[in-house]
Amino acid sequence: MKPEAILGLVSAIREKANKSIVQYLKDEGIEDVAPSHGAILAMLYQHGNLTMSELAQHIKRDNSTVTTLVAKLEAAGYVEKIKNPEDRRITNICLTGKGSSLQPVFDSISKKLIQTIYQDFSDLEKEILIRLLEKILKNC
């Protein structure tokens, strides 16, 4: 395979992973969450309340994209925006009860996807792959 094929391969992997995520969500009866919401939910599960800017930094997306994704999660009832009491210019994004209750499903889907991706990989191959992908991301 030619080295130029990298972008096509990454794109195909992302497409197949997103289809799997959508199916896993559908199997759990969840149809109002998209794969693109996963990074935001993961950060909120990991860090608790975050500002829009903090979310954007963590998931390496621009503020306008994060604003759109958060608005969709808010409309579906998974997150809410709360003004920071110390600085009303800052808006914190917080999980709702509905958003928090999704964490076990989210964790299960993540585990299934990781197991699928890494089947037949040695630990060394996993480490090398991650290192190379990080290098590609840094180079872009």
KOLVONU-630771 format. One record per residue (C-alpha): residue in three letters; z, y, x. Coordinates in nm, 3 decimals. Layout:
REM KOLVONU-630771
+------+---------+---------+---------+
| type |       Z |       Y |       X |
+------+---------+---------+---------+
|  ALA |       Z |       Y |       X |
...
+------+---------+---------+---------+
This chain:
REM KOLVONU-630771
+------+---------+---------+---------+
| type |       Z |       Y |       X |
+------+---------+---------+---------+
|  MET |   0.000 |   0.000 |   0.000 |
|  LYS |  -0.084 |   0.348 |   0.124 |
|  PRO |   0.192 |   0.598 |   0.208 |
|  GLU |   0.033 |   0.840 |  -0.042 |
|  ALA |   0.138 |   0.607 |  -0.324 |
|  ILE |   0.502 |   0.727 |  -0.305 |
|  LEU |   0.476 |   0.987 |  -0.582 |
|  GLY |   0.302 |   0.746 |  -0.815 |
|  LEU |   0.564 |   0.480 |  -0.747 |
|  VAL |   0.854 |   0.719 |  -0.804 |
|  SER |   0.693 |   0.839 |  -1.126 |
|  ALA |   0.636 |   0.482 |  -1.250 |
|  ILE |   0.995 |   0.384 |  -1.165 |
|  ARG |   1.130 |   0.684 |  -1.354 |
|  GLU |   0.912 |   0.609 |  -1.656 |
|  LYS |   1.020 |   0.242 |  -1.669 |
|  ALA |   1.387 |   0.333 |  -1.619 |
|  ASN |   1.371 |   0.592 |  -1.898 |
|  LYS |   1.213 |   0.337 |  -2.135 |
|  SER |   1.491 |   0.092 |  -2.054 |
|  ILE |   1.757 |   0.357 |  -2.114 |
|  VAL |   1.604 |   0.452 |  -2.449 |
|  GLN |   1.601 |   0.086 |  -2.553 |
|  TYR |   1.961 |   0.028 |  -2.440 |
|  LEU |   2.068 |   0.337 |  -2.637 |
|  LYS |   1.874 |   0.222 |  -2.942 |
|  ASP |   2.039 |  -0.122 |  -2.916 |
|  GLU |   2.375 |   0.059 |  -2.933 |
|  GLY |   2.261 |   0.258 |  -3.239 |
|  ILE |   2.232 |   0.583 |  -3.045 |
|  GLU |   1.908 |   0.769 |  -3.106 |
|  ASP |   2.011 |   1.131 |  -3.049 |
|  VAL |   2.062 |   1.106 |  -2.671 |
|  ALA |   1.771 |   1.112 |  -2.426 |
|  PRO |   1.765 |   0.985 |  -2.067 |
|  SER |   1.751 |   1.348 |  -1.950 |
|  HIS |   2.099 |   1.401 |  -2.097 |
|  GLY |   2.249 |   1.129 |  -1.879 |
|  ALA |   2.307 |   1.344 |  -1.571 |
|  ILE |   2.495 |   1.607 |  -1.772 |
|  LEU |   2.713 |   1.350 |  -1.946 |
|  ALA |   2.781 |   1.175 |  -1.614 |
|  MET |   2.900 |   1.500 |  -1.455 |
|  LEU |   3.124 |   1.582 |  -1.751 |
|  TYR |   3.271 |   1.229 |  -1.743 |
|  GLN |   3.331 |   1.266 |  -1.371 |
|  HIS |   3.453 |   1.627 |  -1.347 |
|  GLY |   3.568 |   1.730 |  -1.694 |
|  ASN |   3.473 |   2.078 |  -1.811 |
|  LEU |   3.204 |   2.253 |  -1.608 |
|  THR |   3.016 |   2.581 |  -1.632 |
|  MET |   2.640 |   2.587 |  -1.680 |
|  SER |   2.596 |   2.690 |  -1.316 |
|  GLU |   2.818 |   2.407 |  -1.194 |
|  LEU |   2.621 |   2.157 |  -1.404 |
|  ALA |   2.294 |   2.290 |  -1.267 |
|  GLN |   2.421 |   2.256 |  -0.909 |
|  HIS |   2.554 |   1.904 |  -0.963 |
|  ILE |   2.238 |   1.768 |  -1.124 |
|  LYS |   1.997 |   1.973 |  -0.910 |
|  ARG |   1.818 |   2.132 |  -1.206 |
|  ASP |   1.756 |   2.497 |  -1.285 |
|  ASN |   1.982 |   2.687 |  -1.524 |
|  SER |   1.722 |   2.714 |  -1.799 |
|  THR |   1.670 |   2.336 |  -1.804 |
|  VAL |   2.046 |   2.277 |  -1.817 |
|  THR |   2.079 |   2.531 |  -2.098 |
|  THR |   1.816 |   2.345 |  -2.302 |
|  LEU |   1.973 |   2.003 |  -2.238 |
|  VAL |   2.323 |   2.128 |  -2.321 |
|  ALA |   2.195 |   2.290 |  -2.643 |
|  LYS |   2.055 |   1.954 |  -2.756 |
|  LEU |   2.380 |   1.774 |  -2.671 |
|  GLU |   2.574 |   2.045 |  -2.854 |
|  ALA |   2.353 |   2.016 |  -3.163 |
|  ALA |   2.413 |   1.640 |  -3.164 |
|  GLY |   2.790 |   1.696 |  -3.139 |
|  TYR |   2.848 |   1.550 |  -2.789 |
|  VAL |   2.951 |   1.873 |  -2.614 |
|  GLU |   3.076 |   2.216 |  -2.703 |
|  LYS |   3.066 |   2.553 |  -2.532 |
|  ILE |   3.397 |   2.729 |  -2.482 |
|  LYS |   3.436 |   3.078 |  -2.337 |
|  ASN |   3.662 |   3.091 |  -2.034 |
|  PRO |   3.980 |   3.272 |  -2.145 |
|  GLU |   4.014 |   3.441 |  -1.804 |
|  ASP |   3.652 |   3.560 |  -1.785 |
|  ARG |   3.463 |   3.580 |  -2.116 |
|  ARG |   3.132 |   3.595 |  -1.926 |
|  ILE |   3.178 |   3.232 |  -1.820 |
|  THR |   3.107 |   2.950 |  -2.062 |
|  ASN |   3.256 |   2.607 |  -2.001 |
|  ILE |   3.082 |   2.296 |  -2.127 |
|  CYS |   3.327 |   2.040 |  -2.264 |
|  LEU |   3.292 |   1.694 |  -2.409 |
|  THR |   3.380 |   1.654 |  -2.776 |
|  GLY |   3.551 |   1.345 |  -2.912 |
|  LYS |   3.206 |   1.207 |  -2.994 |
|  GLY |   3.090 |   1.276 |  -2.638 |
|  SER |   3.397 |   1.114 |  -2.486 |
|  SER |   3.360 |   0.809 |  -2.707 |
|  LEU |   3.011 |   0.753 |  -2.564 |
|  GLN |   3.145 |   0.696 |  -2.211 |
|  PRO |   3.195 |   0.316 |  -2.240 |
|  VAL |   2.838 |   0.279 |  -2.370 |
|  PHE |   2.711 |   0.512 |  -2.099 |
|  ASP |   2.894 |   0.312 |  -1.831 |
|  SER |   2.761 |  -0.018 |  -1.968 |
|  ILE |   2.403 |   0.108 |  -1.976 |
|  SER |   2.435 |   0.244 |  -1.622 |
|  LYS |   2.569 |  -0.089 |  -1.501 |
|  LYS |   2.284 |  -0.282 |  -1.668 |
|  LEU |   2.022 |  -0.050 |  -1.523 |
|  ILE |   2.168 |  -0.067 |  -1.171 |
|  GLN |   2.183 |  -0.448 |  -1.190 |
|  THR |   1.820 |  -0.459 |  -1.301 |
|  ILE |   1.704 |  -0.218 |  -1.031 |
|  TYR |   1.883 |  -0.394 |  -0.747 |
|  GLN |   1.821 |  -0.756 |  -0.842 |
|  ASP |   1.715 |  -0.952 |  -0.534 |
|  PHE |   1.815 |  -0.666 |  -0.297 |
|  SER |   2.045 |  -0.730 |  -0.004 |
|  ASP |   2.324 |  -0.479 |   0.067 |
|  LEU |   2.130 |  -0.363 |   0.372 |
|  GLU |   1.814 |  -0.306 |   0.165 |
|  LYS |   2.014 |  -0.100 |  -0.086 |
|  GLU |   2.157 |   0.116 |   0.192 |
|  ILE |   1.817 |   0.169 |   0.352 |
|  LEU |   1.654 |   0.254 |   0.019 |
|  ILE |   1.919 |   0.512 |  -0.066 |
|  ARG |   1.898 |   0.666 |   0.281 |
|  LEU |   1.518 |   0.693 |   0.258 |
|  LEU |   1.522 |   0.839 |  -0.093 |
|  GLU |   1.781 |   1.098 |   0.015 |
|  LYS |   1.557 |   1.188 |   0.306 |
|  ILE |   1.259 |   1.232 |   0.073 |
|  LEU |   1.466 |   1.452 |  -0.159 |
|  LYS |   1.578 |   1.667 |   0.134 |
|  ASN |   1.217 |   1.701 |   0.252 |
|  CYS |   1.087 |   1.818 |  -0.087 |
+------+---------+---------+---------+
